[in-house]
Amino acid sequence: MTALLTFLGILAFALGIIASVALHEMGHMLPAKAFGMKVTQFFVGFGRTVWSTKRGETEYGFKAIPAGGFVRIIGMLPPAKGADPGKVRKASTGPIQSIAENARNAEYETIDPADNGRLFYQKPWWQKLIVMASGPLVNVAIAFVLFGGLFMLYGAGVAQTTVSTVTDCVIPASQASAERKCTDTDKVSPAKTAGFQVGDKILSFNGTQISSWEQLTPLIRANTDKPATIVVERNGQQKTLKTNTIVNQVPKEAGSDEVVSVGFLGVSPEMKLERQGPAYVVDRMGELTVATVKAIGNFPEKLVGVAKSIVGGERDKNGPMSVVGASRVAGEVAANQSWTVGERLAFGVSLLASLNLFLALFNFIPLLPLDGGHMIGAIWEGVRRGFARLFGRPDPGYVDVAKLLPIAYVMASVITVMGVLLVIADIVNPIRLFNG
């Protein structure tokens, strides 16, 4: 039964990824066709063609390796300066020039004279920007729909003012783990000293009335190692508990690797599912966007830890993982019968939504071959032509993104190496949410 649930979890998540990729590419294709650009191929996956069919001038299909996808829009690269489409120079003057020219040659081998006016590079800069931005924006939309369904229909865990756990001792964040137990050298937690019990409802902290856990947390942290008087409701009666909070290292935010030294009490809140509104979804996605951008910025550093984990090092549970790893985690959660069906479905939806948000933000990076590289090229073209018109100068022409292909090839190689490294790590030393 466990194996079947694991397989079904992996399969469902994989289908979700494939659907996300297909919708991303559709996001490029539909505006391209609407603007009159010639689109010859729409494929999900890479490698050998498994199945395809042609509708009009576009071939649709699936490739053998379900890792990504592509839409072929004719004329992505403009001809060399002074050359006509289809008349690209065959000679090269250097290795970098050769890369650009060879790419142009391959591009224009499939262009017919009748395609003139329908080529990508010939279109206005704003149309090119819309075409390239629409792909990752579709992923943002998918993430919003998934998070919206999750938070507005299923609900989000909201911390209550009722205590669910009382920590026995003080463990710094750098040593915290599921396996770490209290030792004789650890300090007794202030909450334990004060006599907190599970089920206590916190009413006030040092005279401040408490209405939410979000209000309580900064009060505890700001109290450092000073005296604390907490009024709680226990079995219908109010009790006053006294202790001294203690300075401890804790994560700056939930799931964050950054730690801060702040006041620590040693109680955790009871969590309750509450349905949220659209404003919560937007706010939560904003927080996740900031966290994802930071994670992308720290990616090279994190990758060092991933490489070490391949040769026996400890795998960081909060570190990056590949689609293979994410699918494996989805299968692990699907098979975990200690969670309710709702909790397992909610986790899978959240994981797929987070993946779509990551794909969108990663594709917005302004470097080729990512969508952001073409977007920057379109924006720069619009700026140059706008200034030329403003100051009465000659039209500077199209931005030649082919000159950036050497950088694109380096970037593509780096992305490939990172992807392979993560896949190997997810096979050799995968991230496990549960012990065993």
KAQUITA-V381742 format. One record per residue. N is the residue number from 0. SS is DSSP state (hx for helix, st for strand, lp for the rest). PSI is psi in radians with two decimals (none if undefined). OMEGA is omega in whole degrees, -180 to 180 (none if undefined). Layout:
n:ss:psi:omega
N:SS:PSI:OMEGA
N:SS:PSI:OMEGA
//
This chain:
n:ss:psi:omega
0:lp:-0.75:180
1:hx:-0.76:180
2:hx:-0.69:180
3:hx:-0.78:179
4:hx:-0.68:178
5:hx:-0.81:179
6:hx:-0.77:-179
7:hx:-0.65:178
8:hx:-0.77:179
9:hx:-0.77:-179
10:hx:-0.81:-179
11:hx:-0.73:-180
12:hx:-0.71:179
13:hx:-0.73:178
14:hx:-0.62:176
15:hx:-0.69:178
16:hx:-0.79:180
17:hx:-0.74:178
18:hx:-0.68:179
19:hx:-0.73:179
20:hx:-0.78:-180
21:hx:-0.72:179
22:hx:-0.62:176
23:hx:-0.85:-180
24:hx:-0.59:175
25:hx:-0.57:177
26:hx:-0.57:175
27:hx:-0.76:-171
28:hx:-0.81:-174
29:hx:-0.84:176
30:hx:-0.56:178
31:hx:-0.81:178
32:hx:-0.66:-179
33:hx:-0.55:-180
34:lp:0.08:177
35:lp:0.22:177
36:lp:2.66:180
37:lp:2.08:179
38:st:2.04:-176
39:st:-0.39:-177
40:st:2.51:173
41:st:1.86:-176
42:st:2.51:170
43:st:2.15:-178
44:st:3.12:180
45:st:2.95:179
46:st:-2.55:-177
47:st:2.45:179
48:st:2.18:178
49:st:-0.74:-180
50:st:2.48:176
51:st:2.76:175
52:st:2.62:-177
53:st:2.28:176
54:st:1.93:-175
55:lp:-2.24:-179
56:lp:0.03:-175
57:st:2.31:175
58:st:2.21:179
59:st:2.48:179
60:st:-3.04:-180
61:st:2.49:176
62:st:2.91:-174
63:st:-0.57:-177
64:st:1.86:-176
65:st:1.03:-179
66:st:1.53:-179
67:st:-2.81:-180
68:st:-3.13:-179
69:st:2.70:171
70:st:2.25:-180
71:st:1.87:176
72:st:2.13:-174
73:lp:2.43:175
74:lp:0.58:178
75:lp:-0.57:-179
76:lp:2.26:177
77:lp:2.78:176
78:lp:2.81:177
79:lp:2.65:-178
80:lp:2.21:179
81:lp:-0.08:-180
82:lp:2.69:177
83:lp:2.66:176
84:lp:2.33:180
85:lp:-0.11:-180
86:lp:1.10:-178
87:lp:2.44:-180
88:lp:2.49:179
89:lp:-0.43:-178
90:lp:2.76:176
91:lp:2.64:-179
92:lp:0.01:179
93:lp:2.97:-176
94:hx:-0.71:-179
95:hx:-0.76:177
96:hx:-0.63:-180
97:hx:-0.69:180
98:hx:-0.82:-179
99:hx:-0.77:-177
100:hx:-0.72:179
101:hx:-0.67:178
102:hx:-0.70:179
103:hx:-0.73:180
104:hx:-0.82:-180
105:hx:-0.63:-179
106:hx:-0.77:-171
107:hx:-0.03:175
108:lp:-0.45:-176
109:lp:0.11:-177
110:lp:2.26:176
111:lp:2.71:176
112:hx:-0.53:-180
113:hx:-0.27:-180
114:hx:-0.13:-178
115:lp:2.26:-177
116:lp:-0.24:180
117:lp:0.04:-178
118:lp:2.55:-177
119:hx:-0.85:-174
120:hx:-0.39:-178
121:hx:-0.23:-176
122:lp:2.76:177
123:lp:2.60:-175
124:hx:-0.63:-176
125:hx:-0.51:176
126:hx:-0.72:178
127:hx:-0.68:179
128:hx:-0.77:180
129:hx:-0.76:-179
130:hx:-0.79:-176
131:hx:-0.55:-179
132:hx:-0.43:-175
133:hx:-0.55:179
134:hx:-1.07:179
135:hx:-0.51:178
136:hx:-0.53:175
137:hx:-0.70:177
138:hx:-0.65:175
139:hx:-0.75:180
140:hx:-0.72:178
141:hx:-0.80:179
142:hx:-0.72:-179
143:hx:-0.75:180
144:hx:-0.77:-179
145:hx:-0.83:178
146:hx:-0.67:179
147:hx:-0.81:177
148:hx:-0.68:-179
149:hx:-0.91:-174
150:hx:-0.58:-176
151:hx:-0.44:-180
152:hx:-0.83:-179
153:hx:-0.77:180
154:lp:2.93:177
155:st:2.54:179
156:st:2.08:-180
157:st:2.20:-179
158:st:2.23:177
159:st:3.02:178
160:st:0.11:178
161:st:2.37:-177
162:st:2.27:177
163:st:-0.52:178
164:st:2.58:175
165:st:2.07:-177
166:lp:2.37:-180
167:lp:-0.62:-175
168:st:3.05:-179
169:lp:2.01:179
170:lp:2.11:179
171:lp:2.66:-178
172:lp:-0.57:-178
173:lp:-0.34:-179
174:lp:-0.09:-174
175:lp:2.34:175
176:lp:2.92:-179
177:lp:-0.48:-176
178:lp:-0.30:-175
179:lp:2.11:179
180:lp:2.84:178
181:lp:2.50:177
182:lp:3.01:-179
183:lp:-0.40:-178
184:lp:-0.20:179
185:lp:2.51:178
186:lp:2.51:176
187:st:2.42:-177
188:lp:2.56:178
189:hx:-0.64:-180
190:hx:-0.68:178
191:hx:-0.74:179
192:hx:-0.67:-178
193:hx:-0.35:180
194:lp:0.47:177
195:lp:2.59:176
196:lp:2.64:176
197:lp:2.31:-179
198:lp:-0.20:176
199:lp:2.35:176
200:st:2.07:-176
201:st:2.17:-178
202:st:-0.63:-180
203:st:2.72:178
204:st:2.00:-178
205:lp:0.75:175
206:lp:-0.19:179
207:st:2.16:179
208:st:2.36:-176
209:lp:2.19:178
210:lp:-0.24:179
211:lp:2.77:179
212:hx:-0.56:178
213:hx:-0.51:177
214:hx:-0.62:-176
215:hx:-0.74:-174
216:hx:-0.90:-180
217:hx:-0.49:178
218:hx:-0.75:178
219:hx:-0.79:-177
220:hx:-0.66:-179
221:hx:-0.26:-177
222:lp:-0.20:-180
223:lp:-2.00:-177
224:lp:0.57:-178
225:lp:2.92:178
226:st:2.58:179
227:st:2.27:175
228:st:2.07:-176
229:st:2.24:176
230:st:2.24:-180
231:st:2.78:173
232:st:2.14:-178
233:st:2.08:-179
234:lp:0.70:176
235:lp:-0.02:-180
236:st:2.61:178
237:st:2.40:177
238:st:2.50:178
239:st:2.12:-180
240:st:2.41:-178
241:st:2.49:180
242:st:-3.09:171
243:st:2.13:173
244:lp:2.84:-176
245:st:2.56:179
246:st:2.22:-179
247:st:2.76:176
248:st:2.14:180
249:st:2.75:177
250:st:2.44:179
251:lp:-0.70:176
252:lp:2.85:179
253:lp:2.20:179
254:lp:-0.02:-178
255:lp:2.57:175
256:lp:-0.32:-179
257:lp:2.30:-178
258:st:2.69:178
259:st:2.66:177
260:st:1.95:-174
261:st:3.03:176
262:st:2.49:-175
263:st:2.30:179
264:lp:-0.85:177
265:lp:0.58:175
266:st:2.63:177
267:st:2.61:-176
268:st:2.74:169
269:st:2.37:-179
270:st:2.42:-180
271:st:2.34:178
272:st:2.20:178
273:st:2.30:178
274:lp:2.44:-176
275:lp:2.98:179
276:lp:3.10:-179
277:hx:-0.61:-179
278:hx:-0.67:178
279:hx:-0.72:-180
280:hx:-0.80:180
281:hx:-0.78:-179
282:hx:-0.77:-180
283:hx:-0.72:178
284:hx:-0.58:176
285:hx:-0.77:178
286:hx:-0.76:180
287:hx:-0.59:178
288:hx:-0.81:178
289:hx:-0.78:180
290:hx:-0.67:-179
291:hx:-0.72:178
292:hx:-0.73:177
293:hx:-0.71:-180
294:hx:-0.70:178
295:hx:-0.69:178
296:hx:-0.58:180
297:lp:0.08:-174
298:hx:-0.82:-180
299:hx:-0.71:179
300:hx:-0.74:180
301:hx:-0.57:-177
302:hx:-0.49:177
303:hx:-0.76:177
304:hx:-0.64:178
305:hx:-0.76:179
306:hx:-0.70:179
307:hx:-0.59:-179
308:hx:-0.43:180
309:hx:-0.57:-178
310:lp:0.41:172
311:lp:-0.08:179
312:lp:2.93:-180
313:lp:2.36:-180
314:lp:2.21:178
315:lp:2.10:-179
316:lp:-0.41:179
317:lp:0.13:-179
318:lp:3.07:-179
319:lp:2.74:174
320:lp:2.80:-179
321:lp:3.12:175
322:hx:-0.59:177
323:hx:-0.80:179
324:hx:-0.74:179
325:hx:-0.70:178
326:hx:-0.69:180
327:hx:-0.71:177
328:hx:-0.73:178
329:hx:-0.70:178
330:hx:-0.67:179
331:hx:-0.75:180
332:hx:-0.71:180
333:hx:-0.54:-178
334:hx:-0.13:-177
335:lp:1.67:-174
336:lp:0.01:173
337:lp:-0.28:174
338:lp:2.66:175
339:lp:2.85:178
340:hx:-0.71:179
341:hx:-0.73:179
342:hx:-0.69:180
343:hx:-0.75:178
344:hx:-0.72:-180
345:hx:-0.71:179
346:hx:-0.78:180
347:hx:-0.75:178
348:hx:-0.76:179
349:hx:-0.71:-180
350:hx:-0.76:179
351:hx:-0.67:178
352:hx:-0.76:179
353:hx:-0.68:179
354:hx:-0.73:179
355:hx:-0.70:178
356:hx:-0.71:178
357:hx:-0.79:-180
358:hx:-0.69:179
359:hx:-0.88:-177
360:hx:-0.65:179
361:hx:-0.70:180
362:hx:-0.32:178
363:lp:-0.14:177
364:lp:2.20:-172
365:lp:0.96:178
366:lp:2.40:172
367:lp:2.58:9
368:lp:0.23:-180
369:lp:2.77:-179
370:hx:-0.60:-179
371:hx:-0.52:178
372:hx:-0.77:177
373:hx:-0.59:179
374:hx:-0.75:179
375:hx:-0.69:178
376:hx:-0.75:180
377:hx:-0.75:179
378:hx:-0.76:-180
379:hx:-0.66:177
380:hx:-0.77:178
381:hx:-0.70:179
382:hx:-0.81:-179
383:hx:-0.81:-178
384:hx:-0.59:178
385:hx:-0.78:179
386:hx:-0.65:179
387:hx:-0.76:178
388:hx:-0.68:-178
389:hx:-0.68:-176
390:lp:0.19:176
391:lp:0.56:-180
392:lp:2.84:178
393:lp:2.63:178
394:lp:2.13:-179
395:lp:-0.17:178
396:lp:-2.95:-176
397:lp:2.63:173
398:lp:2.22:-176
399:lp:1.57:-179
400:hx:-0.26:179
401:hx:-0.50:180
402:hx:-0.33:180
403:hx:0.05:-177
404:hx:-0.65:176
405:hx:-0.71:177
406:hx:-0.68:180
407:hx:-0.73:-180
408:hx:-0.66:177
409:hx:-0.79:180
410:hx:-0.75:179
411:hx:-0.69:179
412:hx:-0.73:179
413:hx:-0.78:180
414:hx:-0.71:179
415:hx:-0.82:-180
416:hx:-0.77:180
417:hx:-0.74:180
418:hx:-0.77:179
419:hx:-0.73:180
420:hx:-0.76:180
421:hx:-0.71:179
422:hx:-0.78:179
423:hx:-0.79:180
424:hx:-0.66:-179
425:hx:-0.29:176
426:hx:-0.81:-175
427:hx:-0.78:-175
428:lp:1.25:-173
429:lp:2.73:173
430:lp:2.23:-180
431:lp:2.23:179
432:lp:-0.45:-177
433:lp:2.66:180
434:lp:2.59:178
435:lp:none:none
//
